[in-house]
Amino acid sequence: MWFFIGILIGALVLGFIWWLKHKNLHLTWYEWLIGAVGLILLVFTLQNFMGSFEEVESKAAYMFLLVTGLPSLILLALTWQLAARRLSKA
């Protein structure tokens, strides 16, 4: 299952890069870095959330959502806002 999730994430990132090139948009290095850290943290959260539920540890699963899932969503939203504000100024 994780093999297919990796393929899906790779395809989405590749499609996103192609879309950026098609629209002639450019992201700065720190926007890429923050977005990559947010995406890696989100995948880490999903893996640990599912693993904790398989081991019948629902409290640990929900703590993973809170402790690592929320910061991953904040990082992804920050990346989106940085890019949107910079592109709207141009």
N, CA, C and O atoms as a Tinker XYZ file with bonds, in Angstrom:
   360  protein
     1  N      0.818000   -1.185000    0.000000    73     2
     2  CA     0.000000    0.000000    0.000000    64     1     3
     3  C      0.870000    1.261000    0.000000    63     2     4     5
     4  O      0.560000    2.219000   -0.708000    81     3
     5  N      1.949000    1.274000    0.779000    73     3     6
     6  CA     2.791000    2.465000    0.849000    64     5     7
     7  C      3.551000    2.692000   -0.444000    63     6     8     9
     8  O      3.911000    3.824000   -0.764000    81     7
     9  N      3.798000    1.622000   -1.190000    73     7    10
    10  CA     4.424000    1.770000   -2.503000    64     9    11
    11  C      3.528000    2.602000   -3.418000    63    10    12    13
    12  O      4.008000    3.490000   -4.123000    81    11
    13  N      2.231000    2.315000   -3.404000    73    11    14
    14  CA     1.298000    3.053000   -4.257000    64    13    15
    15  C      1.093000    4.487000   -3.765000    63    14    16    17
    16  O      0.880000    5.397000   -4.566000    81    15
    17  N      1.158000    4.682000   -2.461000    73    15    18
    18  CA     1.076000    6.045000   -1.935000    64    17    19
    19  C      2.293000    6.845000   -2.375000    63    18    20    21
    20  O      2.168000    8.022000   -2.714000    81    19
    21  N      3.473000    6.222000   -2.374000    73    19    22
    22  CA     4.680000    6.889000   -2.857000    64    21    23
    23  C      4.592000    7.247000   -4.321000    63    22    24    25
    24  O      5.003000    8.334000   -4.725000    81    23
    25  N      4.051000    6.326000   -5.131000    73    23    26
    26  CA     3.861000    6.611000   -6.557000    64    25    27
    27  C      2.875000    7.762000   -6.738000    63    26    28    29
    28  O      3.094000    8.640000   -7.573000    81    27
    29  N      1.796000    7.764000   -5.966000    73    27    30
    30  CA     0.797000    8.828000   -6.061000    64    29    31
    31  C      1.387000   10.184000   -5.676000    63    30    32    33
    32  O      1.148000   11.180000   -6.360000    81    31
    33  N      2.150000   10.229000   -4.595000    73    31    34
    34  CA     2.773000   11.485000   -4.177000    64    33    35
    35  C      3.774000   11.962000   -5.224000    63    34    36    37
    36  O      3.827000   13.152000   -5.537000    81    35
    37  N      4.566000   11.041000   -5.765000    73    35    38
    38  CA     5.512000   11.411000   -6.821000    64    37    39
    39  C      4.811000   11.964000   -8.048000    63    38    40    41
    40  O      5.268000   12.944000   -8.637000    81    39
    41  N      3.701000   11.341000   -8.440000    73    39    42
    42  CA     2.947000   11.826000   -9.593000    64    41    43
    43  C      2.343000   13.205000   -9.326000    63    42    44    45
    44  O      2.324000   14.060000  -10.211000    81    43
    45  N      1.855000   13.418000   -8.113000    73    43    46
    46  CA     1.287000   14.726000   -7.772000    64    45    47
    47  C      2.346000   15.821000   -7.765000    63    46    48    49
    48  O      2.099000   16.926000   -8.249000    81    47
    49  N      3.522000   15.523000   -7.221000    73    47    50
    50  CA     4.604000   16.511000   -7.215000    64    49    51
    51  C      5.063000   16.816000   -8.633000    63    50    52    53
    52  O      5.291000   17.974000   -8.982000    81    51
    53  N      5.197000   15.783000   -9.442000    73    51    54
    54  CA     5.590000   15.988000  -10.835000    64    53    55
    55  C      4.548000   16.812000  -11.591000    63    54    56    57
    56  O      4.902000   17.714000  -12.349000    81    55
    57  N      3.273000   16.508000  -11.387000    73    55    58
    58  CA     2.213000   17.291000  -12.016000    64    57    59
    59  C      2.208000   18.736000  -11.555000    63    58    60    61
    60  O      1.945000   19.648000  -12.338000    81    59
    61  N      2.504000   18.940000  -10.273000    73    59    62
    62  CA     2.575000   20.300000   -9.735000    64    61    63
    63  C      3.719000   21.078000  -10.366000    63    62    64    65
    64  O      3.565000   22.252000  -10.703000    81    63
    65  N      4.864000   20.428000  -10.527000    73    63    66
    66  CA     6.021000   21.091000  -11.153000    64    65    67
    67  C      5.720000   21.420000  -12.609000    63    66    68    69
    68  O      6.039000   22.512000  -13.079000    81    67
    69  N      5.114000   20.489000  -13.317000    73    67    70
    70  CA     4.741000   20.765000  -14.712000    64    69    71
    71  C      3.744000   21.912000  -14.800000    63    70    72    73
    72  O      3.837000   22.746000  -15.701000    81    71
    73  N      2.794000   21.962000  -13.873000    73    71    74
    74  CA     1.802000   23.034000  -13.874000    64    73    75
    75  C      2.483000   24.378000  -13.620000    63    74    76    77
    76  O      2.147000   25.375000  -14.259000    81    75
    77  N      3.443000   24.409000  -12.682000    73    75    78
    78  CA     4.170000   25.650000  -12.418000    64    77    79
    79  C      4.930000   26.120000  -13.651000    63    78    80    81
    80  O      4.941000   27.312000  -13.957000    81    79
    81  N      5.561000   25.193000  -14.356000    73    79    82
    82  CA     6.308000   25.573000  -15.560000    64    81    83
    83  C      5.360000   26.031000  -16.667000    63    82    84    85
    84  O      5.673000   26.966000  -17.404000    81    83
    85  N      4.206000   25.379000  -16.786000    73    83    86
    86  CA     3.229000   25.762000  -17.805000    64    85    87
    87  C      2.689000   27.169000  -17.549000    63    86    88    89
    88  O      2.484000   27.938000  -18.488000    81    87
    89  N      2.461000   27.502000  -16.281000    73    87    90
    90  CA     1.957000   28.832000  -15.926000    64    89    91
    91  C      3.078000   29.859000  -15.779000    63    90    92    93
    92  O      2.816000   31.034000  -15.523000    81    91
    93  N      4.331000   29.414000  -15.941000    73    91    94
    94  CA     5.511000   30.266000  -15.825000    64    93    95
    95  C      5.609000   30.912000  -14.435000    63    94    96    97
    96  O      5.904000   32.099000  -14.303000    81    95
    97  N      5.355000   30.104000  -13.417000    73    95    98
    98  CA     5.454000   30.547000  -12.031000    64    97    99
    99  C      6.713000   29.963000  -11.416000    63    98   100   101
   100  O      7.138000   28.866000  -11.778000    81    99
   101  N      7.307000   30.696000  -10.487000    73    99   102
   102  CA     8.534000   30.241000   -9.843000    64   101   103
   103  C      8.383000   30.386000   -8.332000    63   102   104   105
   104  O      7.916000   31.416000   -7.844000    81   103
   105  N      8.777000   29.356000   -7.599000    73   103   106
   106  CA     8.771000   29.396000   -6.145000    64   105   107
   107  C     10.196000   29.592000   -5.648000    63   106   108   109
   108  O     11.149000   29.143000   -6.285000    81   107
   109  N     10.340000   30.260000   -4.513000    73   107   110
   110  CA    11.664000   30.456000   -3.940000    64   109   111
   111  C     12.103000   29.181000   -3.235000    63   110   112   113
   112  O     11.302000   28.271000   -3.019000    81   111
   113  N     13.384000   29.124000   -2.877000    73   111   114
   114  CA    13.924000   27.909000   -2.276000    64   113   115
   115  C     13.285000   27.608000   -0.931000    63   114   116   117
   116  O     13.072000   26.443000   -0.596000    81   115
   117  N     12.978000   28.638000   -0.158000    73   115   118
   118  CA    12.405000   28.385000    1.159000    64   117   119
   119  C     10.939000   27.946000    1.062000    63   118   120   121
   120  O     10.451000   27.241000    1.945000    81   119
   121  N     10.240000   28.348000    0.016000    73   119   122
   122  CA     8.881000   27.844000   -0.185000    64   121   123
   123  C      8.910000   26.351000   -0.519000    63   122   124   125
   124  O      8.071000   25.588000   -0.041000    81   123
   125  N      9.879000   25.941000   -1.340000    73   123   126
   126  CA    10.051000   24.523000   -1.633000    64   125   127
   127  C     10.408000   23.749000   -0.370000    63   126   128   129
   128  O      9.874000   22.664000   -0.138000    81   127
   129  N     11.302000   24.293000    0.446000    73   127   130
   130  CA    11.760000   23.613000    1.658000    64   129   131
   131  C     10.624000   23.452000    2.668000    63   130   132   133
   132  O     10.420000   22.366000    3.211000    81   131
   133  N      9.896000   24.520000    2.914000    73   131   134
   134  CA     8.790000   24.456000    3.871000    64   133   135
   135  C      7.715000   23.495000    3.370000    63   134   136   137
   136  O      7.155000   22.729000    4.154000    81   135
   137  N      7.425000   23.529000    2.069000    73   135   138
   138  CA     6.440000   22.618000    1.505000    64   137   139
   139  C      6.871000   21.164000    1.585000    63   138   140   141
   140  O      6.055000   20.290000    1.880000    81   139
   141  N      8.147000   20.896000    1.326000    73   139   142
   142  CA     8.649000   19.517000    1.401000    64   141   143
   143  C      8.616000   18.999000    2.832000    63   142   144   145
   144  O      8.239000   17.851000    3.065000    81   143
   145  N      9.006000   19.829000    3.787000    73   143   146
   146  CA     8.959000   19.415000    5.200000    64   145   147
   147  C      7.509000   19.154000    5.623000    63   146   148   149
   148  O      7.232000   18.184000    6.329000    81   147
   149  N      6.599000   20.010000    5.195000    73   147   150
   150  CA     5.179000   19.815000    5.511000    64   149   151
   151  C      4.625000   18.544000    4.908000    63   150   152   153
   152  O      3.855000   17.834000    5.556000    81   151
   153  N      5.009000   18.244000    3.661000    73   151   154
   154  CA     4.526000   17.028000    3.003000    64   153   155
   155  C      5.101000   15.774000    3.658000    63   154   156   157
   156  O      4.380000   14.799000    3.869000    81   155
   157  N      6.384000   15.794000    3.978000    73   155   158
   158  CA     7.010000   14.647000    4.649000    64   157   159
   159  C      6.384000   14.429000    6.022000    63   158   160   161
   160  O      6.132000   13.291000    6.416000    81   159
   161  N      6.134000   15.504000    6.743000    73   159   162
   162  CA     5.511000   15.385000    8.055000    64   161   163
   163  C      4.080000   14.865000    7.948000    63   162   164   165
   164  O      3.631000   14.113000    8.813000    81   163
   165  N      3.370000   15.254000    6.910000    73   163   166
   166  CA     2.004000   14.763000    6.707000    64   165   167
   167  C      1.995000   13.267000    6.409000    63   166   168   169
   168  O      1.161000   12.538000    6.948000    81   167
   169  N      2.906000   12.800000    5.561000    73   167   170
   170  CA     2.988000   11.369000    5.261000    64   169   171
   171  C      3.401000   10.594000    6.511000    63   170   172   173
   172  O      2.872000    9.513000    6.769000    81   171
   173  N      4.337000   11.133000    7.286000    73   171   174
   174  CA     4.742000   10.521000    8.547000    64   173   175
   175  C      3.551000   10.400000    9.493000    63   174   176   177
   176  O      3.376000    9.371000   10.145000    81   175
   177  N      2.746000   11.433000    9.567000    73   175   178
   178  CA     1.567000   11.426000   10.428000    64   177   179
   179  C      0.576000   10.362000    9.990000    63   178   180   181
   180  O      0.063000    9.613000   10.821000    81   179
   181  N      0.302000   10.286000    8.696000    73   179   182
   182  CA    -0.651000    9.290000    8.206000    64   181   183
   183  C     -0.177000    7.871000    8.477000    63   182   184   185
   184  O     -0.972000    7.012000    8.859000    81   183
   185  N      1.111000    7.620000    8.282000    73   183   186
   186  CA     1.651000    6.284000    8.516000    64   185   187
   187  C      1.535000    5.903000    9.985000    63   186   188   189
   188  O      1.120000    4.789000   10.305000    81   187
   189  N      1.895000    6.807000   10.872000    73   187   190
   190  CA     1.823000    6.507000   12.297000    64   189   191
   191  C      0.386000    6.457000   12.805000    63   190   192   193
   192  O      0.079000    5.686000   13.714000    81   191
   193  N     -0.481000    7.258000   12.235000    73   191   194
   194  CA    -1.900000    7.213000   12.604000    64   193   195
   195  C     -2.497000    5.853000   12.258000    63   194   196   197
   196  O     -3.177000    5.238000   13.079000    81   195
   197  N     -2.241000    5.395000   11.050000    73   195   198
   198  CA    -2.777000    4.096000   10.636000    64   197   199
   199  C     -2.136000    2.956000   11.417000    63   198   200   201
   200  O     -2.822000    2.005000   11.793000    81   199
   201  N     -0.836000    3.037000   11.665000    73   199   202
   202  CA    -0.147000    2.004000   12.430000    64   201   203
   203  C     -0.643000    1.916000   13.860000    63   202   204   205
   204  O     -0.777000    0.819000   14.402000    81   203
   205  N     -0.916000    3.047000   14.472000    73   203   206
   206  CA    -1.421000    3.044000   15.845000    64   205   207
   207  C     -2.824000    2.458000   15.920000    63   206   208   209
   208  O     -3.151000    1.761000   16.880000    81   207
   209  N     -3.652000    2.730000   14.924000    73   207   210
   210  CA    -4.987000    2.142000   14.918000    64   209   211
   211  C     -4.932000    0.638000   14.687000    63   210   212   213
   212  O     -5.736000   -0.101000   15.254000    81   211
   213  N     -3.991000    0.172000   13.856000    73   211   214
   214  CA    -3.856000   -1.270000   13.643000    64   213   215
   215  C     -3.417000   -1.980000   14.917000    63   214   216   217
   216  O     -3.743000   -3.151000   15.113000    81   215
   217  N     -2.691000   -1.296000   15.776000    73   215   218
   218  CA    -2.252000   -1.876000   17.038000    64   217   219
   219  C     -3.233000   -1.579000   18.174000    63   218   220   221
   220  O     -2.911000   -1.796000   19.343000    81   219
   221  N     -4.408000   -1.092000   17.843000    73   219   222
   222  CA    -5.485000   -0.793000   18.785000    64   221   223
   223  C     -5.014000    0.178000   19.879000    63   222   224   225
   224  O     -5.274000   -0.013000   21.067000    81   223
   225  N     -4.324000    1.209000   19.435000    73   223   226
   226  CA    -3.887000    2.291000   20.312000    64   225   227
   227  C     -4.495000    3.596000   19.804000    63   226   228   229
   228  O     -3.802000    4.441000   19.237000    81   227
   229  N     -5.791000    3.745000   20.016000    73   227   230
   230  CA    -6.494000    4.887000   19.435000    64   229   231
   231  C     -6.046000    6.219000   20.051000    63   230   232   233
   232  O     -6.012000    7.236000   19.359000    81   231
   233  N     -5.703000    6.221000   21.343000    73   231   234
   234  CA    -5.261000    7.478000   21.961000    64   233   235
   235  C     -3.944000    7.939000   21.337000    63   234   236   237
   236  O     -3.767000    9.127000   21.064000    81   235
   237  N     -3.028000    7.007000   21.113000    73   235   238
   238  CA    -1.758000    7.362000   20.471000    64   237   239
   239  C     -1.993000    7.847000   19.043000    63   238   240   241
   240  O     -1.317000    8.765000   18.580000    81   239
   241  N     -2.949000    7.233000   18.344000    73   239   242
   242  CA    -3.250000    7.641000   16.971000    64   241   243
   243  C     -3.741000    9.088000   16.943000    63   242   244   245
   244  O     -3.310000    9.877000   16.103000    81   243
   245  N     -4.627000    9.427000   17.847000    73   243   246
   246  CA    -5.143000   10.795000   17.872000    64   245   247
   247  C     -4.090000   11.798000   18.336000    63   246   248   249
   248  O     -4.107000   12.953000   17.913000    81   247
   249  N     -3.185000   11.371000   19.192000    73   247   250
   250  CA    -2.091000   12.256000   19.608000    64   249   251
   251  C     -1.151000   12.538000   18.431000    63   250   252   253
   252  O     -0.635000   13.647000   18.297000    81   251
   253  N     -0.931000   11.519000   17.572000    73   251   254
   254  CA    -0.122000   11.761000   16.373000    64   253   255
   255  C     -0.782000   12.796000   15.485000    63   254   256   257
   256  O     -0.104000   13.655000   14.920000    81   255
   257  N     -2.099000   12.723000   15.355000    73   255   258
   258  CA    -2.786000   13.726000   14.544000    64   257   259
   259  C     -2.579000   15.123000   15.116000    63   258   260   261
   260  O     -2.392000   16.083000   14.369000    81   259
   261  N     -2.613000   15.233000   16.426000    73   259   262
   262  CA    -2.466000   16.542000   17.051000    64   261   263
   263  C     -1.026000   17.040000   17.020000    63   262   264   265
   264  O     -0.775000   18.193000   16.670000    81   263
   265  N     -0.077000   16.175000   17.386000    73   263   266
   266  CA     1.305000   16.599000   17.574000    64   265   267
   267  C      2.055000   16.764000   16.245000    63   266   268   269
   268  O      2.848000   17.695000   16.109000    81   267
   269  N      1.828000   15.899000   15.285000    73   267   270
   270  CA     2.555000   16.010000   14.010000    64   269   271
   271  C      1.653000   16.414000   12.844000    63   270   272   273
   272  O      2.125000   17.019000   11.881000    81   271
   273  N      0.378000   16.091000   12.919000    73   271   274
   274  CA    -0.529000   16.422000   11.821000    64   273   275
   275  C     -0.851000   17.890000   11.724000    63   274   276   277
   276  O     -0.865000   18.464000   10.635000    81   275
   277  N     -1.108000   18.498000   12.862000    73   275   278
   278  CA    -1.423000   19.925000   12.871000    64   277   279
   279  C     -0.255000   20.788000   12.387000    63   278   280   281
   280  O     -0.467000   21.683000   11.569000    81   279
   281  N      0.981000   20.546000   12.869000    73   279   282
   282  CA     2.100000   21.328000   12.323000    64   281   283
   283  C      2.326000   21.105000   10.822000    63   282   284   285
   284  O      2.741000   22.024000   10.115000    81   283
   285  N      2.055000   19.898000   10.338000    73   283   286
   286  CA     2.229000   19.667000    8.896000    64   285   287
   287  C      1.225000   20.494000    8.093000    63   286   288   289
   288  O      1.570000   21.058000    7.054000    81   287
   289  N      0.007000   20.564000    8.566000    73   287   290
   290  CA    -0.988000   21.379000    7.866000    64   289   291
   291  C     -0.651000   22.868000    7.953000    63   290   292   293
   292  O     -0.886000   23.617000    7.005000    81   291
   293  N     -0.107000   23.289000    9.080000    73   291   294
   294  CA     0.302000   24.694000    9.233000    64   293   295
   295  C      1.441000   25.018000    8.269000    63   294   296   297
   296  O      1.436000   26.079000    7.644000    81   295
   297  N      2.419000   24.114000    8.141000    73   295   298
   298  CA     3.527000   24.344000    7.212000    64   297   299
   299  C      3.045000   24.394000    5.766000    63   298   300   301
   300  O      3.498000   25.236000    4.990000    81   299
   301  N      2.133000   23.502000    5.401000    73   299   302
   302  CA     1.611000   23.517000    4.031000    64   301   303
   303  C      0.797000   24.775000    3.762000    63   302   304   305
   304  O      0.878000   25.342000    2.673000    81   303
   305  N      0.017000   25.215000    4.736000    73   303   306
   306  CA    -0.745000   26.454000    4.569000    64   305   307
   307  C      0.182000   27.668000    4.491000    63   306   308   309
   308  O     -0.077000   28.603000    3.734000    81   307
   309  N      1.258000   27.651000    5.272000    73   307   310
   310  CA     2.237000   28.736000    5.224000    64   309   311
   311  C      2.895000   28.822000    3.851000    63   310   312   313
   312  O      3.081000   29.912000    3.309000    81   311
   313  N      3.242000   27.673000    3.300000    73   311   314
   314  CA     3.830000   27.652000    1.957000    64   313   315
   315  C      2.870000   28.233000    0.932000    63   314   316   317
   316  O      3.265000   29.032000    0.083000    81   315
   317  N      1.616000   27.831000    1.013000    73   315   318
   318  CA     0.609000   28.315000    0.074000    64   317   319
   319  C      0.442000   29.826000    0.209000    63   318   320   321
   320  O      0.366000   30.530000   -0.798000    81   319
   321  N      0.384000   30.333000    1.445000    73   319   322
   322  CA     0.211000   31.766000    1.647000    64   321   323
   323  C      1.419000   32.570000    1.176000    63   322   324   325
   324  O      1.260000   33.634000    0.577000    81   323
   325  N      2.627000   32.070000    1.444000    73   323   326
   326  CA     3.827000   32.771000    0.974000    64   325   327
   327  C      3.831000   32.883000   -0.547000    63   326   328   329
   328  O      4.108000   33.950000   -1.095000    81   327
   329  N      3.528000   31.791000   -1.221000    73   327   330
   330  CA     3.532000   31.796000   -2.676000    64   329   331
   331  C      2.409000   32.678000   -3.224000    63   330   332   333
   332  O      2.617000   33.432000   -4.175000    81   331
   333  N      1.243000   32.587000   -2.637000    73   331   334
   334  CA     0.090000   33.365000   -3.115000    64   333   335
   335  C      0.323000   34.856000   -2.941000    63   334   336   337
   336  O     -0.008000   35.639000   -3.830000    81   335
   337  N      0.884000   35.257000   -1.820000    73   335   338
   338  CA     1.115000   36.690000   -1.585000    64   337   339
   339  C      2.214000   37.230000   -2.493000    63   338   340   341
   340  O      2.113000   38.345000   -3.004000    81   339
   341  N      3.269000   36.430000   -2.693000    73   339   342
   342  CA     4.344000   36.895000   -3.567000    64   341   343
   343  C      3.869000   36.984000   -5.008000    63   342   344   345
   344  O      4.236000   37.922000   -5.715000    81   343
   345  N      3.070000   36.039000   -5.457000    73   343   346
   346  CA     2.599000   36.045000   -6.837000    64   345   347
   347  C      1.537000   37.116000   -7.073000    63   346   348   349
   348  O      1.412000   37.621000   -8.188000    81   347
   349  N      0.774000   37.468000   -6.047000    73   347   350
   350  CA    -0.235000   38.510000   -6.234000    64   349   351
   351  C      0.400000   39.901000   -6.325000    63   350   352   353
   352  O     -0.188000   40.811000   -6.910000    81   351
   353  N      1.594000   40.069000   -5.751000    73   351   354
   354  CA     2.304000   41.352000   -5.845000    64   353   355
   355  C      2.878000   41.555000   -7.230000    63   354   356   357
   356  O      3.050000   42.692000   -7.669000    81   355
   357  N      3.178000   40.469000   -7.926000    73   355   358
   358  CA     3.843000   40.577000   -9.237000    64   357   359
   359  C      2.889000   40.967000  -10.334000    63   358   360
   360  O      3.297000   41.098000  -11.489000    81   359
